[in-house]
């Protein structure tokens, strides 16, 4: 599979798993469908950009850092715009999995994806 496809698949699958893991917190059971959809989209976009960078370069560090940066940025936006009913924001709980997802998507794209045909 191409680097871009690997990034998309890994990002979307990890995003889905990240969203499903919110079931462990009883405070968010009423919005779990939104969380799963948003996390999957967030992972999809992160994997897309990490795969794109991996396709353009052969630099592992750049692909991983790109995934990390995009994952953190999208996760930060999600944390800022989704406070709970008491007004608290879940930065740690949202941004840490987003950062790890981005790094894994960047690594997987670079390691397991194939270069485009010349």
C-alpha distances in whole Angstrom, upper triangle without the diagonal:
4,7,8,6,6,10,11,10,12,15,15,16,18,20,21,22,24,26,26,28,30,32,34,36,39,39,36,36,38,35,32,30,30,29,26,25,26,24,20,21,21,18,16,18,18,14,14,16,15,11,13,16,13,12,15,16,16,18,18,21,20,17,19,22,20,19,22,24,22,22,26,27,26,27,30,31,30,33,35,35,35,39,40,43,45,44,42,38,36,34,33,32,30,29,28,25,24,24,22,19,19,19,16,14,15,15,11,10,11,11,8,6,6,9,10,12,15
4,5,5,6,9,10,11,12,14,15,17,18,20,21,23,24,26,27,28,31,33,34,36,39,39,36,37,38,35,32,30,30,29,26,25,25,23,20,20,20,17,15,16,16,12,11,13,12,9,10,12,10,8,12,13,13,16,16,19,17,14,17,20,18,17,20,22,20,21,24,25,24,26,29,29,29,32,34,34,34,38,39,43,45,43,41,37,35,33,32,31,29,28,27,25,23,23,21,19,17,18,16,13,13,13,11,8,10,11,8,5,5,6,7,10,13
4,6,5,6,9,10,11,12,14,15,16,18,20,21,22,24,26,27,29,31,32,34,37,37,34,35,36,33,31,29,29,27,25,24,23,21,19,18,18,15,14,14,13,10,9,11,9,5,7,9,6,6,9,11,11,13,12,15,14,11,13,16,14,13,17,18,17,18,21,22,21,23,26,26,26,29,31,31,32,35,37,41,42,40,38,34,32,30,29,29,26,24,24,22,20,19,18,16,14,14,13,10,9,10,8,5,6,8,7,4,6,7,8,12,14
4,5,5,6,9,10,10,12,14,15,16,18,20,21,22,24,26,27,30,31,33,36,36,32,33,34,31,29,27,26,25,22,21,20,19,16,15,16,13,11,11,11,8,6,8,8,4,6,9,8,7,10,12,13,15,14,17,15,11,14,16,13,12,16,17,15,16,20,20,19,21,24,24,24,27,29,29,30,33,35,38,40,38,36,32,30,28,28,27,24,23,23,21,19,19,18,15,13,15,14,10,10,12,10,7,9,12,11,7,9,9,10,13,16
4,5,5,6,8,10,11,12,14,15,16,18,20,21,23,24,26,28,30,32,34,35,31,32,33,30,27,25,25,24,21,20,20,18,15,15,16,13,10,12,12,9,8,11,10,7,9,12,11,10,14,15,16,18,17,19,18,14,16,19,16,14,18,20,17,17,21,22,20,22,25,25,24,27,30,29,30,33,35,38,40,38,36,33,31,29,29,27,25,24,24,21,19,20,19,15,15,16,14,11,12,13,10,8,11,13,10,8,10,11,11,14,17
4,5,5,6,8,10,11,12,14,15,16,18,20,21,22,25,27,28,30,33,33,30,31,32,29,26,25,25,23,20,20,20,18,15,15,15,12,11,12,12,8,9,11,10,7,10,12,10,10,14,15,15,16,15,17,16,13,14,17,15,13,16,18,16,16,20,21,20,21,24,25,24,26,29,29,29,32,34,37,39,37,35,32,29,28,27,26,23,22,22,19,17,17,16,13,13,13,11,8,9,10,7,5,9,10,7,6,9,11,13,16,19
4,6,5,6,8,10,10,12,14,15,16,18,20,21,23,25,27,28,31,31,28,29,30,27,25,23,23,21,19,18,17,15,13,13,12,9,8,9,8,4,6,8,6,5,8,10,9,10,13,14,14,15,13,15,14,10,11,14,12,9,13,15,13,12,16,17,16,17,20,21,21,23,25,26,26,29,31,35,36,34,32,28,26,24,24,23,20,19,19,16,14,14,13,10,9,10,9,5,7,9,7,5,9,11,10,8,11,13,14,18,20
4,6,5,6,8,10,10,12,14,15,16,18,20,22,24,26,27,30,30,27,27,28,25,22,21,20,19,16,15,15,13,10,10,11,8,5,7,8,5,5,9,9,7,10,12,12,12,15,17,18,18,17,19,17,13,14,16,14,12,15,16,13,13,17,17,15,17,20,20,19,22,25,24,25,28,30,33,35,33,31,28,26,24,24,23,20,19,20,17,14,16,15,12,11,13,12,8,10,12,10,9,12,14,13,11,14,15,16,19,22
4,5,5,6,8,10,11,12,14,15,17,18,20,22,24,26,29,29,26,26,27,24,22,20,20,19,16,15,16,13,10,11,12,9,7,10,11,7,9,12,11,10,13,15,14,15,18,19,20,20,18,20,19,16,16,18,17,14,17,19,16,15,19,20,18,18,22,22,21,23,26,26,26,29,30,33,35,34,32,29,26,25,25,23,20,20,20,17,15,17,15,12,12,14,11,9,12,13,10,10,13,14,12,11,14,16,17,20,23
4,6,5,6,8,10,11,12,14,15,16,19,21,22,24,27,28,25,25,27,24,21,20,20,18,15,15,16,13,10,12,12,8,8,11,10,7,9,12,10,10,13,15,13,15,18,19,19,19,16,18,17,14,13,16,15,11,14,16,14,13,16,18,16,17,20,21,20,22,25,25,25,27,29,32,34,32,30,27,24,23,22,20,18,18,17,14,13,14,12,8,9,11,8,6,9,10,7,8,12,12,11,11,15,17,18,22,25
4,6,5,6,8,10,10,12,14,15,17,20,21,22,25,25,22,23,25,22,19,18,17,15,13,13,12,10,8,9,8,4,5,7,6,4,8,10,9,9,12,14,14,15,18,19,19,19,17,17,17,13,13,15,13,9,12,14,11,10,13,15,13,13,17,17,16,18,21,21,21,24,26,29,31,29,27,24,21,20,19,18,15,15,15,12,10,11,10,7,7,10,8,6,9,11,10,10,13,14,14,14,17,19,20,23,26
4,6,5,6,9,10,10,12,14,16,18,20,21,24,24,21,21,22,19,17,15,15,13,11,10,10,8,5,7,8,5,4,8,9,7,9,12,12,12,15,17,17,18,21,22,23,22,20,21,20,17,16,18,16,13,15,17,14,12,16,16,14,14,18,18,16,19,22,21,20,24,25,28,30,29,27,24,21,21,21,18,16,16,16,13,12,14,13,9,11,13,12,9,13,15,13,13,16,18,16,16,19,21,21,25,28
4,5,5,6,9,10,11,12,15,16,18,20,23,24,21,21,22,20,16,16,16,14,11,11,12,10,7,10,11,8,8,12,11,10,12,15,14,14,17,19,18,20,23,24,24,24,21,22,22,18,17,20,18,15,16,19,16,14,17,19,16,16,20,20,18,20,23,23,22,25,25,29,31,30,28,25,22,21,21,18,16,17,17,13,12,15,13,10,12,14,11,10,14,15,12,14,17,17,16,16,20,22,23,26,29
4,5,5,6,9,10,10,13,15,16,18,21,22,19,20,22,19,16,16,16,13,11,12,12,9,8,10,10,7,9,12,10,10,13,15,14,14,18,19,18,20,23,23,23,22,20,20,20,17,15,17,16,13,14,16,14,11,14,17,14,13,17,18,16,18,21,21,20,23,23,27,29,27,25,22,19,18,17,15,13,14,13,9,9,11,9,6,9,11,9,9,12,13,12,13,17,17,16,17,21,23,24,28,31
4,5,5,6,9,10,11,14,16,17,19,20,17,17,19,16,13,13,13,10,8,9,8,5,4,7,7,4,7,10,9,9,12,14,14,15,18,19,19,21,23,24,25,24,21,22,21,18,16,18,16,13,14,15,13,10,13,14,12,11,15,15,13,15,18,18,17,20,21,24,26,24,22,19,17,16,16,14,11,12,12,9,8,11,10,7,10,12,11,10,14,16,14,15,19,20,19,19,23,25,26,29,32
4,5,5,6,9,10,12,14,16,18,19,16,16,17,15,11,11,11,9,6,7,9,6,5,8,9,8,9,12,13,12,15,17,17,18,21,22,22,24,26,27,28,27,25,25,25,21,20,21,20,17,17,19,17,14,16,18,15,14,17,18,15,17,20,19,18,20,21,24,26,25,23,21,18,18,18,15,13,15,15,11,11,15,14,11,13,16,14,13,17,18,17,18,21,22,21,21,24,27,27,31,34
4,5,5,6,9,10,12,14,17,18,15,15,18,16,12,13,14,11,8,11,12,8,8,12,12,10,12,15,14,14,17,19,18,19,22,24,23,25,28,28,28,27,24,25,25,22,20,21,21,17,17,20,18,15,17,19,16,15,18,19,16,17,21,21,19,21,21,24,26,25,23,21,18,18,17,14,13,14,14,10,11,14,12,10,13,15,13,14,17,18,17,18,22,22,21,22,25,28,29,32,35
4,6,5,7,10,11,12,15,16,13,14,17,14,11,12,12,9,8,10,10,7,8,11,10,9,12,14,13,14,17,18,18,19,22,23,23,25,28,28,28,27,24,24,24,21,19,20,19,16,15,17,16,12,14,16,13,11,15,16,13,14,17,18,16,18,18,21,23,22,20,17,14,14,13,10,9,11,10,7,8,11,10,9,12,14,13,13,17,18,17,19,22,22,22,23,26,29,30,33,36
4,5,6,8,10,11,13,14,11,11,13,11,8,9,9,6,4,7,8,5,7,10,10,10,12,15,15,15,18,20,20,21,24,25,25,27,29,30,31,30,27,27,26,23,22,22,21,18,18,19,17,14,15,17,14,12,15,15,12,13,17,16,14,16,16,19,21,20,19,16,14,15,14,11,10,12,13,10,10,14,14,12,15,17,16,16,19,21,20,21,25,25,25,25,29,31,32,35,38
4,5,6,8,10,12,14,11,11,13,11,8,9,11,8,6,10,11,9,10,13,13,13,15,18,18,18,21,23,22,24,26,28,28,29,32,33,33,32,29,29,29,26,24,25,24,21,21,23,21,17,19,20,18,15,19,19,16,16,20,19,17,18,18,20,22,22,21,19,16,17,17,13,12,15,15,12,13,17,16,14,17,19,18,18,22,23,22,23,26,27,26,26,30,32,33,37,40
4,5,6,8,11,13,11,11,14,13,10,12,13,10,9,13,13,10,12,15,15,14,17,19,18,19,22,24,23,24,27,28,28,30,33,33,33,31,28,28,28,26,23,24,24,20,20,22,20,17,18,20,18,15,18,19,16,16,19,19,17,18,17,20,21,21,19,17,14,15,14,10,11,14,13,10,12,15,14,13,17,18,17,18,22,22,22,24,26,26,26,27,31,33,35,38,41
4,5,6,8,9,7,8,11,10,7,10,11,8,8,12,12,10,12,15,15,15,18,20,19,20,23,24,24,26,29,29,30,32,34,35,35,33,30,30,30,27,25,25,25,22,21,22,21,17,18,19,17,14,16,17,14,13,17,17,13,14,13,16,18,18,16,14,11,14,13,9,10,13,13,11,13,16,16,15,18,20,20,20,23,25,24,26,29,29,29,30,33,36,37,40,43
4,5,7,9,7,6,10,10,7,10,12,10,10,13,14,13,15,18,18,18,20,23,22,23,26,28,27,29,31,33,33,35,37,38,38,36,33,33,33,30,28,29,29,25,24,26,24,21,21,23,20,18,20,21,17,17,20,19,16,17,15,17,19,20,18,17,14,17,16,13,13,17,17,14,17,20,19,18,21,23,22,23,26,27,27,28,31,32,31,32,36,38,39,42,45
4,6,9,9,9,13,13,10,14,15,12,13,17,17,15,17,20,20,19,22,24,24,25,28,29,28,30,33,34,33,36,38,38,38,37,33,33,33,31,28,29,29,25,24,26,25,21,22,24,22,18,20,22,18,17,21,21,17,17,15,18,19,20,18,17,14,16,15,11,13,16,16,14,17,19,19,18,22,23,22,24,27,27,27,29,32,32,31,33,37,39,40,44,47
4,5,6,7,11,11,10,14,14,12,13,17,17,15,18,21,20,20,23,25,24,26,28,29,29,31,34,34,35,37,39,39,39,38,35,34,34,32,29,29,29,26,25,26,25,21,21,23,21,17,19,20,17,15,18,18,15,14,12,14,15,16,14,14,11,14,14,10,12,16,16,15,17,20,20,20,23,24,24,25,28,29,29,31,34,34,34,35,39,41,42,46,48
4,6,6,9,10,10,14,15,13,15,18,18,17,20,23,22,23,26,27,27,29,31,32,32,34,37,37,38,40,42,43,43,41,38,37,37,35,33,33,33,29,28,29,28,25,24,26,23,20,22,22,19,17,20,19,16,15,12,13,14,16,15,15,14,17,17,14,15,19,19,18,20,23,23,23,26,28,28,28,32,33,32,34,37,37,37,38,42,44,45,48,51
4,6,8,9,10,13,14,12,15,17,17,17,20,22,21,23,25,26,26,28,31,32,32,34,36,37,38,40,42,42,43,41,38,37,37,35,32,32,32,29,27,28,27,24,23,24,22,19,19,20,16,15,17,16,13,11,8,9,11,13,12,12,11,15,15,13,14,18,19,18,20,23,23,23,26,28,28,29,31,33,33,34,37,38,38,39,42,44,45,49,51
4,5,6,6,10,10,9,11,14,14,14,17,18,18,19,22,23,23,25,28,29,29,31,33,34,35,37,39,40,40,39,36,35,35,33,30,30,30,27,25,26,24,21,21,22,19,16,18,18,14,13,16,14,11,11,8,10,12,13,12,12,11,15,15,12,13,16,18,17,18,21,22,21,23,26,26,26,29,31,30,32,35,36,35,36,39,41,42,46,48
4,6,5,9,10,9,11,14,15,15,17,19,19,21,23,25,25,27,29,30,31,32,34,36,36,38,40,41,42,41,38,37,37,34,32,33,32,28,28,29,27,24,24,25,22,19,21,21,17,17,19,18,14,14,12,13,15,17,16,16,15,18,19,15,15,19,20,19,20,23,24,22,25,28,27,27,31,32,31,33,36,36,36,36,40,42,43,46,49
4,6,8,9,10,12,14,14,16,18,19,20,22,24,25,26,28,29,31,32,33,35,37,38,39,41,42,43,42,40,39,38,36,34,34,33,30,29,30,27,25,25,25,22,20,21,20,17,17,19,17,13,13,11,11,15,16,16,16,16,19,20,17,17,21,22,21,22,25,26,24,27,30,29,29,32,34,33,34,38,38,38,38,41,43,44,47,50
4,6,5,6,9,10,11,12,14,16,16,18,20,21,22,24,26,27,28,30,32,33,34,36,38,39,40,39,36,36,35,32,31,31,29,27,26,26,24,21,22,22,19,17,18,17,14,14,16,14,11,12,10,12,15,15,15,15,14,17,19,16,15,18,20,18,19,22,23,22,24,27,27,26,29,31,30,31,35,36,35,35,38,40,40,44,46
4,5,5,6,9,10,10,12,14,15,16,18,20,21,22,24,26,26,28,30,31,32,34,36,37,38,37,34,34,33,31,29,29,28,25,24,25,23,20,21,21,18,16,18,18,14,15,17,16,12,14,13,15,18,18,17,16,15,17,18,15,14,17,19,16,17,21,21,19,22,25,24,24,27,29,28,29,32,33,32,32,36,37,38,41,44
4,5,5,6,9,10,11,12,14,15,17,18,20,21,22,25,26,27,29,30,31,33,35,36,37,36,34,34,33,30,29,30,28,25,25,26,23,20,22,22,18,17,19,18,15,16,19,16,14,16,15,17,20,20,20,19,17,20,21,17,16,19,20,18,18,22,22,20,22,25,24,23,26,28,27,28,31,32,31,31,34,36,36,39,42
4,6,5,6,8,10,11,12,14,15,16,18,20,21,23,24,25,27,29,30,31,33,35,36,35,33,33,31,29,27,28,26,23,23,23,20,18,19,19,15,14,17,15,11,13,15,13,11,13,13,15,19,18,18,16,15,17,19,16,14,17,19,17,16,20,21,19,20,24,23,22,25,28,27,27,30,32,31,31,34,35,35,39,41
4,6,5,6,8,10,10,12,14,15,16,18,20,21,22,24,25,27,28,30,31,33,34,33,30,30,29,26,25,25,23,20,20,21,18,15,16,17,13,12,14,13,10,11,14,12,10,12,12,15,18,17,16,14,13,14,16,12,10,14,15,13,13,17,17,15,18,21,20,20,23,25,24,25,28,29,29,29,32,34,34,38,40
4,6,5,6,9,10,10,12,14,15,16,18,20,21,22,24,26,26,28,30,31,32,31,29,29,28,25,24,25,23,20,20,21,18,16,17,18,14,13,16,16,12,14,17,16,13,16,16,19,21,21,20,17,16,17,17,14,12,15,16,13,13,17,17,14,17,20,19,18,21,23,22,23,26,27,26,26,30,31,32,35,38
4,6,5,6,9,10,10,12,14,15,16,19,20,21,22,25,25,27,29,30,31,31,29,29,28,25,24,25,22,19,20,21,18,16,18,17,14,14,16,15,12,15,17,15,14,17,18,20,23,22,21,19,17,18,20,17,14,16,18,15,14,18,18,15,17,20,20,18,21,24,22,22,26,27,26,26,29,30,30,34,36
4,5,5,6,9,10,11,12,14,15,17,18,20,21,23,24,25,27,29,30,29,27,27,26,23,22,22,20,17,18,18,15,13,14,14,10,10,13,11,8,11,14,12,11,15,16,19,21,20,19,16,15,15,17,15,11,13,16,13,12,15,17,14,15,19,19,17,20,22,22,22,25,27,26,25,29,30,30,33,36
4,5,5,6,8,10,10,12,14,15,16,18,20,21,22,24,26,27,28,27,25,24,23,20,19,20,18,15,15,16,13,10,12,13,10,9,12,12,9,11,14,13,12,15,17,20,22,21,19,16,14,14,15,12,9,11,13,10,9,12,13,10,12,15,15,14,17,19,19,19,22,24,23,23,26,28,28,32,34
4,5,5,6,9,10,10,12,14,15,16,18,20,20,22,24,26,26,26,24,24,23,20,19,20,18,15,16,17,14,12,15,15,12,12,15,15,12,15,18,17,16,19,20,23,26,24,23,20,18,18,18,16,13,14,15,12,11,14,14,11,12,16,15,13,16,18,17,17,21,22,21,21,24,25,26,29,32
4,5,5,6,8,10,10,12,14,15,16,18,20,21,23,24,26,25,24,24,22,19,19,20,17,14,16,16,13,11,14,13,10,11,14,13,11,15,17,15,15,19,21,24,26,24,23,20,19,18,19,17,14,15,17,14,12,15,16,12,13,16,16,14,16,19,18,18,21,23,22,21,24,25,25,28,31
4,5,5,6,9,10,11,12,14,15,17,18,20,21,23,24,23,22,21,20,17,16,16,14,11,12,12,9,8,10,10,6,8,11,10,9,12,14,14,14,17,19,23,25,22,21,18,16,15,16,15,11,11,13,11,8,11,13,10,10,13,14,12,14,17,17,17,20,22,21,21,24,25,25,29,31
4,6,5,6,8,10,10,12,14,15,16,18,20,21,22,21,19,19,18,15,14,15,13,10,11,12,10,8,11,12,9,10,13,13,12,15,17,17,17,20,22,25,27,25,23,20,18,17,17,15,12,12,13,10,8,10,11,7,8,11,11,9,11,14,13,13,17,18,18,17,21,22,23,26,29
4,5,5,6,9,10,10,12,14,15,16,18,20,21,21,20,20,18,15,15,17,14,11,14,14,11,10,14,14,11,13,16,15,14,17,20,19,19,23,25,28,30,28,26,23,21,20,21,19,16,16,17,14,11,13,14,10,10,13,13,10,12,15,14,13,16,18,17,16,19,20,20,24,26
4,5,5,6,9,10,10,12,14,15,17,18,20,20,19,19,17,14,14,15,12,10,12,12,8,9,12,11,9,11,14,13,13,17,18,18,19,22,25,28,30,27,26,22,21,19,20,19,16,15,17,15,11,13,14,11,10,13,13,10,12,15,15,13,16,19,19,17,20,20,20,24,26
4,5,5,6,8,10,11,12,14,16,17,18,17,16,16,14,11,11,11,9,6,9,9,6,6,9,10,8,10,13,13,13,16,18,18,19,22,25,28,29,27,25,22,20,18,18,17,14,13,14,12,9,10,11,8,6,9,10,8,9,12,12,11,14,16,17,16,19,19,20,24,26
4,6,5,6,8,10,10,12,14,15,16,16,14,15,14,10,11,12,10,7,10,12,9,9,13,13,12,13,16,17,17,19,21,22,22,25,27,31,32,30,28,25,23,21,21,20,17,16,16,14,11,12,12,8,7,9,9,5,7,10,9,8,11,14,13,12,15,16,17,21,23
4,6,5,6,9,10,10,12,14,16,16,16,17,14,11,13,14,11,9,13,13,10,11,15,14,13,15,18,18,18,21,23,23,24,27,29,33,34,32,30,27,25,23,24,23,19,18,19,17,14,15,15,12,10,12,12,9,9,13,12,9,12,15,15,13,15,15,15,19,21
4,5,5,6,9,10,11,12,15,14,14,14,11,9,11,11,8,7,11,10,8,10,13,12,12,15,17,17,18,20,22,22,24,27,29,33,34,31,30,26,25,22,23,23,19,17,18,17,14,14,15,12,9,12,13,9,9,12,13,10,12,15,16,14,16,16,16,20,21
4,5,5,6,9,10,11,12,11,10,11,9,6,7,9,6,5,9,10,8,9,13,13,13,15,17,18,19,21,23,24,25,28,30,34,35,32,30,27,25,22,22,22,19,17,17,16,13,12,13,10,7,8,9,6,5,8,9,7,9,12,13,12,14,14,15,19,21
4,5,5,6,9,10,11,12,11,13,11,7,10,12,9,9,12,13,12,13,16,17,16,18,21,21,22,24,26,27,28,31,33,36,38,35,33,30,28,25,25,25,22,20,20,18,16,15,15,13,10,11,11,7,6,9,9,5,7,11,11,9,11,11,12,16,18
4,5,5,6,9,11,12,13,14,11,9,12,13,10,10,14,14,12,14,17,17,17,19,22,22,23,25,27,27,28,32,34,38,39,36,35,31,29,27,27,27,24,22,22,21,18,17,18,16,13,14,14,11,9,12,12,9,10,13,14,11,12,11,11,15,16
4,5,5,6,9,9,10,11,8,6,9,10,7,9,12,12,11,14,16,16,17,19,21,22,23,25,27,28,29,32,35,38,39,37,35,31,29,26,26,27,24,21,22,21,18,16,17,16,12,12,14,11,8,11,12,9,9,13,14,12,13,12,13,16,17
4,6,5,6,7,8,10,8,5,9,11,9,10,13,14,14,15,18,19,19,21,23,24,25,27,29,30,31,34,36,40,41,38,36,32,30,28,27,27,25,22,22,21,18,17,17,15,12,12,12,10,7,9,9,6,5,9,10,8,10,9,11,14,16
4,6,7,10,11,13,11,9,12,14,12,13,16,17,16,18,21,21,21,24,26,26,27,30,31,32,33,36,39,42,43,41,39,35,33,31,31,30,28,25,25,24,21,20,20,18,15,15,15,13,10,12,12,8,8,11,11,8,8,6,7,11,12
4,7,9,11,13,10,9,13,14,12,14,17,17,16,19,21,21,22,24,26,27,28,30,32,32,34,37,40,43,44,42,40,36,34,31,31,32,29,26,27,26,23,21,22,20,17,17,18,15,12,14,15,11,10,14,15,12,12,9,9,12,12
4,5,8,10,8,8,12,13,12,14,16,17,17,19,21,22,23,25,27,27,29,31,32,33,35,38,40,44,45,42,40,36,34,31,31,31,29,26,26,25,23,21,21,20,17,16,17,15,12,12,14,11,9,12,14,12,12,10,11,14,14
4,6,9,9,8,11,13,13,14,17,18,19,20,22,23,24,26,28,29,30,32,34,35,36,39,42,45,46,43,41,37,35,32,31,32,30,27,26,25,23,21,21,20,17,15,16,15,11,11,12,10,7,9,12,11,11,9,12,14,15
4,6,5,6,9,10,11,13,14,15,17,18,20,21,23,24,26,27,29,30,32,33,35,37,40,43,44,41,39,35,33,30,29,29,27,24,23,23,21,19,18,18,15,13,14,14,10,10,12,11,8,10,13,13,14,13,15,18,18
4,6,5,6,9,10,11,12,14,16,16,18,20,21,22,24,26,27,28,30,32,33,35,37,41,41,39,36,33,30,27,26,27,25,22,21,20,19,16,15,15,13,10,11,11,8,7,10,9,6,8,11,12,14,14,17,20,21
4,6,5,6,8,10,10,12,14,15,16,18,20,21,22,24,25,26,28,30,31,33,36,39,40,37,34,31,28,25,24,25,23,20,19,19,18,14,14,15,12,10,12,12,9,8,12,12,9,11,15,15,17,17,20,23,24
4,5,5,6,8,10,10,12,14,15,16,18,19,21,22,24,25,27,28,30,32,35,39,39,36,34,30,28,25,24,25,23,20,19,19,17,14,15,15,12,10,13,12,8,10,13,11,10,12,15,15,17,16,18,21,22
4,6,5,6,9,10,11,12,14,15,16,18,20,21,22,24,26,27,28,31,33,37,38,35,33,29,27,24,23,24,21,19,18,17,15,13,13,12,9,8,10,8,5,7,9,8,7,10,12,12,14,14,16,20,21
4,5,5,6,9,10,10,12,14,15,16,18,20,21,22,24,26,27,29,31,35,35,33,30,27,24,21,20,21,19,16,15,14,13,10,10,10,7,5,7,8,4,6,9,9,8,11,13,14,16,17,19,23,24
4,5,5,6,8,10,10,12,14,15,16,18,20,20,22,24,25,27,30,34,34,31,29,25,23,20,19,20,18,15,14,15,13,10,11,11,8,7,10,10,8,9,13,12,12,14,17,17,20,19,22,25,26
4,5,5,6,8,10,10,12,14,15,17,18,20,21,23,24,27,29,33,34,31,28,25,23,20,20,21,18,15,15,15,12,10,12,11,8,8,11,10,7,10,13,11,12,15,17,16,18,18,20,23,24
4,6,5,6,8,10,11,12,14,15,16,18,20,21,22,25,27,31,32,29,27,23,21,18,18,18,15,13,13,12,9,7,9,8,4,5,8,6,5,8,10,10,11,14,15,15,18,18,20,24,25
4,6,5,6,9,10,10,12,14,15,16,18,20,21,23,25,29,29,27,24,21,18,15,15,16,13,10,10,10,8,5,7,8,5,5,9,9,8,10,13,13,14,16,18,18,21,22,23,27,29
4,5,5,6,9,10,10,12,14,15,16,18,20,22,25,29,29,26,24,20,18,15,15,17,14,11,12,12,9,7,10,11,7,9,12,12,10,13,16,15,16,19,21,20,23,23,24,28,29
4,5,5,6,8,10,11,12,14,15,17,18,21,24,27,28,25,23,19,18,15,16,17,13,11,12,12,9,8,11,10,7,9,12,11,10,14,15,14,16,19,20,19,22,22,23,27,28
4,6,5,6,8,10,10,12,14,16,16,19,21,25,26,23,21,17,15,13,13,13,10,8,9,8,5,5,8,7,5,8,10,10,10,13,15,15,16,19,20,20,23,23,25,28,30
4,6,5,6,9,10,10,12,14,15,17,20,24,24,21,19,15,13,10,11,12,9,6,8,9,6,5,9,9,8,10,13,13,13,16,18,18,19,21,23,23,26,26,28,32,33
4,5,5,6,9,10,11,12,14,17,20,23,24,21,19,15,14,11,13,14,11,8,11,12,9,9,12,12,10,13,16,15,15,18,20,19,21,23,25,24,27,27,28,32,33
4,5,5,6,9,10,11,12,15,18,22,23,20,18,15,14,11,13,13,10,8,11,11,8,9,12,11,10,13,15,14,15,18,19,19,21,24,24,24,27,27,28,31,33
4,5,5,6,9,10,11,13,16,19,20,17,15,12,10,8,10,10,6,5,8,8,6,8,11,10,10,13,15,15,16,19,20,20,22,24,25,25,28,29,30,34,35
4,5,5,6,9,10,12,15,18,19,16,14,10,9,7,9,10,8,6,10,11,9,10,13,14,13,16,18,18,19,21,23,23,25,27,28,28,31,31,32,36,38
4,5,5,6,9,11,15,18,19,15,14,11,11,10,13,13,10,9,13,14,11,13,16,15,15,18,20,19,20,23,24,24,26,28,29,29,32,32,32,36,38
4,6,5,6,9,12,15,17,14,13,9,9,9,12,11,8,9,12,12,10,13,15,15,15,18,19,19,20,23,24,24,27,29,29,29,32,33,33,37,39
4,6,5,7,10,13,14,11,10,6,6,5,9,9,6,7,11,12,11,13,16,16,16,19,21,21,22,25,26,26,28,30,31,31,34,35,36,40,41
4,6,7,11,13,14,10,10,7,8,8,11,12,10,10,14,15,14,16,19,19,19,21,24,23,24,27,28,29,31,33,34,33,36,37,38,41,43
4,6,10,12,14,10,11,8,10,11,14,14,12,13,16,17,15,18,21,20,20,23,25,24,26,29,29,29,32,34,34,34,37,37,38,41,43
4,7,9,11,9,9,7,8,10,13,12,10,12,16,16,15,18,20,20,20,23,25,24,26,29,29,30,32,34,34,34,37,38,39,42,44
4,7,8,5,5,5,7,10,13,12,11,14,17,17,17,20,22,22,23,26,27,27,29,31,32,33,35,37,37,37,41,41,42,46,48
4,5,5,6,7,8,12,14,13,13,16,18,18,19,21,23,23,25,27,28,29,31,33,33,34,37,38,39,39,42,44,44,48,50
4,5,8,10,12,15,17,16,17,19,22,22,23,25,27,27,29,31,32,32,35,37,37,38,41,42,42,43,46,47,48,51,53
4,6,9,11,15,17,16,17,20,22,23,23,26,27,28,29,32,33,33,35,37,38,39,42,43,44,44,47,49,49,53,55
4,7,10,12,15,15,15,17,20,21,21,23,26,26,27,30,31,32,33,35,36,37,39,41,42,42,45,46,47,51,52
4,7,9,12,12,13,14,17,18,19,21,23,23,25,27,28,29,31,33,34,35,37,38,39,40,43,44,45,49,51
4,6,9,9,9,11,14,15,15,17,19,20,21,23,25,26,27,29,30,31,33,35,36,36,40,40,41,45,47
4,6,5,6,8,10,12,12,14,16,17,18,20,22,23,24,26,27,29,31,32,33,33,37,38,39,43,45
4,6,5,6,8,10,10,12,14,15,16,18,20,21,22,24,25,27,28,30,31,32,35,36,37,41,43
4,6,5,6,9,10,10,12,14,15,16,18,20,21,22,24,26,27,28,30,31,34,35,37,41,43
4,6,6,7,9,11,12,13,15,17,18,19,21,22,23,25,27,28,29,30,33,35,36,40,42
4,6,6,6,9,11,11,13,15,16,17,19,20,21,23,25,26,27,27,31,32,34,37,39
4,6,5,6,9,10,10,12,14,15,16,18,20,21,23,24,25,26,29,30,32,36,37
4,5,5,6,9,10,11,12,14,16,17,18,20,22,22,24,25,28,30,32,35,37
4,5,5,6,9,10,10,12,14,15,16,18,20,21,21,23,26,28,30,33,36
4,6,5,6,9,10,10,12,14,15,16,18,20,21,21,25,26,27,31,33
4,5,5,6,9,10,11,12,14,15,17,18,20,20,24,25,27,31,32
4,5,5,6,9,10,11,12,14,16,16,18,19,22,24,26,30,32
4,6,5,6,9,10,10,12,14,15,16,17,20,22,24,28,30
4,5,5,6,9,10,11,12,14,15,16,19,20,22,25,27
4,5,5,6,8,10,11,12,14,15,18,19,22,25,27
4,5,5,6,8,10,10,11,13,16,18,21,24,27
4,6,5,6,9,10,10,11,14,16,18,22,24
4,6,5,6,9,10,10,13,14,17,20,22
4,5,5,6,8,10,13,14,17,21,23
4,5,5,6,7,11,13,16,19,22
4,6,6,5,8,10,12,16,18
4,6,6,8,9,12,15,17
4,6,8,11,14,17,19
4,7,10,13,15,18
4,7,9,12,15
4,6,9,12
4,6,9
4,6
4
